[in-house]
Amino acid sequence: MANIINLGILDYVMVSLMLLVSAGTGIVFRFTGNRQKTMDEYLMGEKSSPRFLVVMSISVTITSAILMVGVPAEVYRYGSQYSVVGIAVGIGMVMSSYIFLPVYFQCNVTSIYEFLEIRFGKLTRYTVSALFILQMLLYMSSILYGPVLALSAVTNLSTKVIIVVCGFVCTFYCFLGGLKAILWTDAFQGISMFLCIIVICITGITEVGGIGEVIRRGEVGNRIQFFNMTTDLTTRYTFWNVFFRGLSLGVGVYGTNQIEVQRALSMSSCKNAQSALRWSAIPVAALFLTCNLFGVILYSVFYLCDPLQADSGLTKYDQLVPYFIVSRLHNIPGLTGLCFAGIFSGSLSSISSALNSLSTVTVVDFLKPFFPNRFTESKLVLVAKGLSLFYGTLCILLCFIISKAQSILQVVLILLSVVEGPTTAIFLIGVLTRKASDKCVMLGLIIGFAVSSWIGFGSLLSGHRHPILPLESIGCSNNSEIISYAVNTTLECSNLEKCPILQQDNYSSEIFVLYKLSFLWIPTFGCILTILLVFAFHLITGWNKNAIPSDSKCLSPIVRYWMKTESLDKKRGIPLEEKS
């Protein structure tokens, strides 16, 4: 690879220190406290987790290295419209704190899929649990690829070595320390992530000449976008698909996904858990917005010389962030390593949380129900630890396959979306209505998941590429070595406003129309389709008009408040239309 700048000794020290601190935390919690003798301690932190640690863990679990590496690359190519997701996801998280968390505490569950059995039946519980395991295995593998991509882009280190080392360290402290170790390492890794993004933002703004110049260049290149109100469903980023994607992420991931909800359930009370989730919305939104800002900064830095059109040695736009870090910070000892430690931290926090949740779901939703009297408490802990090792190893193996993808962000969002949409629909029906039985839900879930997967993976494998915004190469020092996929039509560009428009357009009329659908619509589409299907089956078959009583613990307090208000209005003789 051309133009490789080797990391210095201090840089490797910074990355190694982050890995050692993470591994050391697992060792500390293995030999302190009750030493993970019970499932409650190993998987749930004895339900006494401090609020600050839970807030930090919730904030960094999903917002991983993919956010730090993938989002700036997307903004660099497609504009800042994606930043709206930061606001929308915060709104969704607040909604989840009121809609879902009280129900989980009312039902006293360890795995949120236990709620599905209470509400619908065993078949729904086992199916959704299995989908979660499949989803998280693929998700972890793509997350692990983030730091691998970062280092492989700018060093001579073997990608295989990086994958194995990162995967092993993460599996090691998750295996030894359980949820307590994960919460503490998440807090440490979250600070590393914020330090990284702050450093690179300041560096980029300084190089360009101030935030004003960043905005000017971004506006000229059409990178600053917030209100693209087009209703074209095939446009990659619009206000509508980004807003609804953020909302579905806040509700679907932070309200109906074990990996996030488990952190909230590790607290002593529902009130504390709700508070932690709401406070988490602030750092989550901040990370999304800051990463989007850095995407605009990246464009302003490379506005006349796209690195992939020059002889920079890059092969994917997902390598832009690590390329910027090395090319701009390598003269300051240790600073490059600090930033790479932040990227590594993002991946490790997500993978460790996923490993813990996978162990929880496998033990609670499968082993204990199928073998109720076979395992003692101590044996269950050993099994949970063994599962952490198993899933960690599987994650490492799958990472080699995920590394072939062209866009990390798109792959990750599709892997989340195809399960997220239908699953969110089932939980919403469960906590907000008294309708639908196990059979209705299962039919809707299976069809909704199948259609979402068909569209999601079909679009990924179809080869369809959305046209990117203008990219220029006239400012590169050696134009004779520009990569041939983009053609420069002018020989000079002294005025930025007059620069030629260059864009990659792989549009093909032969591709099936649903495969051209923006991948951001997939979870919303899957959720709406599943809800419609469930209620259609309910109406057609007449199964269980009211599956649960009005005082069921499965109903959200929001529904109970609405039912109570409606009941009072009826007693007072107030018509519904008069009330509204």
N, C-alpha and C positions, 0 to 999 in steps of 0.2 A: 504494500500500500504506500502511496506517495505521501510525502510531507508528514510523516509520523514524528511527533515530538515526544520523546520518552519522558515519563514522569520521574521526578527526582526522588531521592531517598526520603525526604521529609513528607512528600506526598503519599508515598506508600506507608509511611508511619501513621499518617492521619487515617487512612482507610483501614489499616490493620488495627489501630486503636479502637475504632468504632466496632469492628468485628469482635475484638477481644472483650470490650465492655459488655456487648450483647451476650456473648457466650458466658462471661463471668457472672452476669446477673442470674442466668439459669442455675449456675453452680451454687450461688448464694442462697437462692430460695429452695434449692433441693435439700440443703442441710440446715435450714432455719425453720422456725415455726413448728408446725406439726408434720413437716417433711412429706407432704402429699400422701397422707395415709388414708384420706377419704376422697370420694368423688367430689364432694362439695368444695373441698379446698383446692383440689387439682384443677377442676374444670370451671368452678364458679368463684374462686377466691374467697370462700367462706361467706359470700354475700356481705362483705364488709369493705368493699373497695372504696378508696378515697375519691371524692368527686373530681379533683384535678386530674388524677391519673385516668379516670374514665373519660373525661372530656378530651384529653390528649389522644387516648387510644381510639375513640370514636372518630376523631378528626383525621387521623392519619391511616386508618385501616384500609379504606377504599381509595383515598387520595394518595396514591403511591407514586413510585418512580414513573409510571405511565403518564400520570398527570404532569410531572416535571419535564419529561422528555417528549411525550406525544402531543400535548396541547400546544406548546409554543411552535412546534413544527406545523400543526394544523393552521394556526393563526398566521404563520409566515406565508402559507400557500393560499389560504381561503379567507382571511380576514378575521376580525375580532368579534364577529357575531356570536361565537361560542361563549363569550364572557357572560351572557345573560343566564347561562346555566348556574353560575355561582349564586345569583340572587334567588332563582327558582328552587334550587336544592335546599336553600335555607328555609324557604317557605314550606317545602315538603317535610323537612325535619320537624318543624314546629307542629305541623298537622299530625305527624306520626306520634308525637309525644302525648297528644290528647286522644287520638283515635285508638292506637294499638297498645301502648304500654300498660294502661290500667287493666286491660283485659288479661294480659299475660300474668300480671301480679294477682288478679282475681282468681285465675285458674291455677296459680302456684306451679308454673311449669319451669323446667330446666331447658328443654328444647322447645322452641316455639311451635314445632310440629306436633307436640303433644296436644296443643290446643285444637289442631285440626281433627284429631280423633275424638276429643270431647264434643266438638261442634258438629262434625259430619260423620266420621267413622274411621276405622282402621285403614281401609283401602286408600283413602285420600291422604292420610298421614304417611303411609309407606311410600306412596307414589311421589309426593312432593319432597320427602326426605331424600329419596333416591335421585331426583332431579337436582336437588341442592348439591349432593355429593359430586355428581357429574359436572355440574356447573363450576364448582369451586376447584376441582382438579384442573380443568382447562384454564380457569382464571389464574390460579397460582402459577401455572407454567408460563403464561404470557407475562405475568408480573415479574417473574424471575428474569425474564429476558431483558428487562429494562436496564439494569446495571451492566449486564453482559454486553448489550449494544453500546453502552457508554464507553466502557473500557476498550472493547474490541475496535472501536472506531479510531482510537488515538494511541493505542499501544500495540506492542508485539505479543502481548499475553494471549495464550490459547483460549478460545471461547469455551472449550470443554473444561479447562481448569477453572475458569471464572464461574461457570454454571455449578460445578461440583462444590467449590469452596463456599459460595454464597448459600446454596441449598443446604449444605451440611451444617453451617453455622446456625442458620435459622432453625433447622430441625433439632439441633442439639439443645439450644436453650429452651425451646418449646417442650421438648421431651423431658428435660430435667426439672424445669421450674414451674410448669403449668401456667395458669392464667395470671398469677401474681407477677411472675417474671416477664410475661408478655406485656402487662400494663406498664411496668417500670421501663422496659426497653422501648416501648412505644413512645413514652414521654421523652426519653433521651433522643430517640430517632426523630421525633417530631421537631425538636429544637434544631437538630442538624439539618432537616429539610428546610425550615424557615431561614436558617443562616445561609444556606446554599442559594436559595432564590433571591434573597436580599442582596447578597454579594454580586451575583451575576447581573441583576437589574441595575445596580449602581454602576457597575463596570461598563455596561452597555450605554447607559445614559451619559456617562462621562465621556466616553469615546465619541459619541455622536455630537455632543456639544450642548446638552441640556434637554430637559423634557419637552421644551417648546419645539426644538428641531426634530425630536422623535415624532411628535404629533404632526408636524408639517410634512415630513416624509411619508408618514403613515397615511395621511389624507390624500397626498398625491398618488400614492400607490393603491388607494382604495382599501387599505388594510383596516381602517377604523370604521367599523360597522356595528350598529346596535339595533336598528329598526328596519331590517329588510323584511317588509310586510307581505311579500309575495306569497300566494297560496299554492304555488307550484310544489307538489309533493316530492318532485325529483331533485329539487335544488338542495345541495348538500347542507347548507346552513341558512336557516331563516329565523326570524324572531319566534315564529310559532313552533317549529320543531325543536328549537333549542330550549324554549321556555317549558314546553310540555315534557321534554327529556329531563330537564332539571327537576321538575315537579315529580315525575315518576321515579327519578333516582332518590329523591328525598323521602317519598312515601314507600317505594318498593324495596329499597336497600336498607334504609334506616328504620323501617317499620315492619318489614316482613322477611328479612334475611337474618338467619341465625348469627352470621359473622359479626353484625353490628349490634343486634338486639342483645346478644349474650353479654356484652359489656354493660349495658344498662341493667340487665337482670342480676349482675354481680353486686349491685348496690343493696343497701339494707331496706329501702322502702320505695314505693312507687313515686312518691313526691320527689325524692332525691334523684331517681332515674329520669324523671321528666325534666327536672332542672338541668341535669347533665346533658341530655340530648339537645335541649334548647340552647344551652351555652355553646355546645359544639358547633352549632350552625355558624357562629361567627368565624372561628378559624377555618372551617371548611370553605365558606364563601371567600374568605381572604386568600386561601391557597388557589382557588379557581381563578379569581380575579387577577392575582399577581402573576400566575403562569400565563394568562392571556395577555397581560401587559408585556411580559417578556417576549411573547411572540411578535408583538409590534416593534419592540426594541430590536429584536433580531433582524426584522426586515429593514429597519432604519440603518442598521450597521452594514448590511449586505445589499443595500438597495441598488447599487450599480454593479455588483459582482456576486451573483448567486454561486455559492461554493460548489454546487453540483454541476454547474456549467463550466467551472474552472478546474484546474488540475489540483484539486484539494485532496483527492483520494477517497472522497465520500461516495457512497453508493445508494444511500437512502436519506430522505429528509429527516427521518427520526434520529439521524446522527448529528443534526445541526447543533443541538445543545451541548453535547460533549465536545464537539469540534470548537465551538465558541469558548468553552471553558479552558481548553488546552491552549488554543491559539492566543487568547488574551491574558491568561493568568499564569502561564508557565514561568514567567520571569520572577514571580513572587513565591519564594519557597513555602511549601505547605498549603498555599491557598487553593491550588488545583485539587490537591488531595482532600481538603475540607469540603469542596463542592461535590466531588465524587462520593465522599462519605455521606453527604446529604441524599444523593441519588440512591446509593445502596440502602440507606435507612428507609427510604420510601418503600422499596421492595420488601425488605425484611419485615417491616411492621405489618404489611398486608399478608405475607405468606404465613408468618407465625400465628396471626389471628385466624387465618383460614384453617391451619392445621389443628388448632385448638377446637374450633367449631366443628370440623369434620370428625374429630374424635368424639366430641360430645354427641353429635347426631347419630353416629354409628352405634355408640354404646346405649344411649337412651332410647333411640327410636327403633333399633333392630335387635341388639343383643339382649337387653333386659326384657322386652316383651316376648321374644321367642324362647328365651331360656331363663325364666323368672327365678328359678331356685338353684341354678347351677353355679352362679358366681357369688362369692363373698365380696364385701366392700373392698378389701385389699386386692383381690384378684381383678376386680373391675378397674382399679387404678392401674395395675400392671398392663391390662389389656388396652386401656386408653393410651398409655405411654407407647406400647407397641404399635398402636395404630398411628400415632404421630410419626414414628420412624417409617412406617410403611408408606403413608401418604407423602411424606417428605421425599422419599426415594422415588416414588412414582412421579412426583412433580418435577424432579431433576430429569428424569427420562423423557417426559413429555415436552420439556422445554426445548429439546433439540428439534422437535417437529415444529413448534410454534415459531422458531427463529427464521423460518422460510417466508413469513408474511411480509407484505410491503408496508403496511401501516399498523403500528402497534395499537394506537388509539381505536381505530376502527375494529380491529380484531377483538380487543377487550370489551368494547361496548356491545358488540354483537353477541359475544359469549355471555355477557350479563343479561342482555335484552331478551333473548329467546326464552329464557326461563323466568325472568323477572316479571314480564307483562302478565302471562297467565297466572303465575303464583300470586301476584298482587291482587288480581281480580278475585281469586278464591278467598283470600284473607279479608278483603273488603266486604264481600258477600257474607262472610262468616260473622264479622263484628258489627256490621251495619244493618243487617236484615235478619228476619226469623225464617226466611224462605230457604228452599233447596235442601235436597238430601244428598247422601253419599253418592248415589248413582248419577243424579243430575250433575253434580260437581265433577265427577270423574269424566263423564262424557265431554263436558265443556273444556275441562283441563287438557285432555288428550288431544282434542281437535285444535284447541288454541295453541298448544305447544307445537303440534305438528306443522300448522300453517306458519307460525312465527319462525320456526327452524327452516322451513322451506324457503321463505323469503330472505331470512338473514344469511344463511349459508349459501343460498343461491346467488345473492348479490356479491358475496365475498369471492365465490368461485367463478363468477361469470366473466370476470376481467373488466367489468365496467369501471371507468374512471371519470369522476367529475372534473370538468375543466377547472384549472387553477387560475388564480389571478396573475397579472403580469409579473414577469421576472426578467431581470436585465443582466447582461454579462459584459457590457462595453467597458466597465471600469476595471475589469480584471487585468492584471499586469501582463499576462501572456495569452492573448486571444487565439493563438494558433492551436492551443491545446484544449479549447472549449469542447465539452462533450456534445456529440452530434444530435441528441434528441431534441434540442431547442435551437432554432435557427435565428440568428441575429440579422436583422434586415437593414441596419445602418452601420456606418463606420465610426461615427462619433456622436456623443450625446453630452454636450456641454451644459444643457439646461434640463433639469430634472423633469419639469413639466412637459417637455417635448420628447421624452424618452419613448421609444417604440413599445408597443404592447406585445409581449410574448406570452403565450400560454400553451399549455399542453392539453390537447383535446382528443381524448380517446373515445369519444361518443360513437356509438354504433347503433343504427336503427334495428339491427338484427337481434339485439338483446331484449329479452322478455321485459315488458314494461314494469312489472313489480320488482324486478331486480335493479331497476334504476331508482327505486324509492330510496330516499335518504334513510340511512341506517338509524337515524335518531327517532324516526317514527315507529320503529319496530316494537318497543315496549308499550307505547301508548296504543298502537293498533292491536297488539296481543291482548292487552288488558280489556279493552272495549269489546273485542270479538269474544273473549271468554265469558264476560258478563252477559252479553247478549245470548250466547249459546246456552249458558246455564239456565237463564230464565225462560228461554224458548223451550227447553226440555221440560222445565217445571210446569209450564202452561200446557204443553201438549200432553204430557203423561198424567198430570194431576197428582204427582207424588208429593205427599206431605205439604199441604198448603202453608202450615206453620210448623216447621220442624222442631222448634224449641219454644219454651214458654216465655212470656214477656219479662219474667224476673230472672232469666238465665244469666249466669256469670259470664257467658260467652259474648254478651252484648256490650258494646262500648258505652261508657257513661254519656256520650253525646246522644246516642239513640234513646237511652233511658230518660234523659232530660227532655228530648223531643216528645217521647211518649207520655211523659208526666204532664207536660204543658198541654198536649192535645187532650188528655183526659180531663184536665181542669177546665179547658174551654168547653168540652162537651157538657160537663156538669153545670157550667154557667150558662149554657145555651148559646154560646157564641159560634156562629157558622165559620167554617174555615176560611171562606173567601172574604168574610168581614174582617177576620183577624189579619189576613195578609194585606 
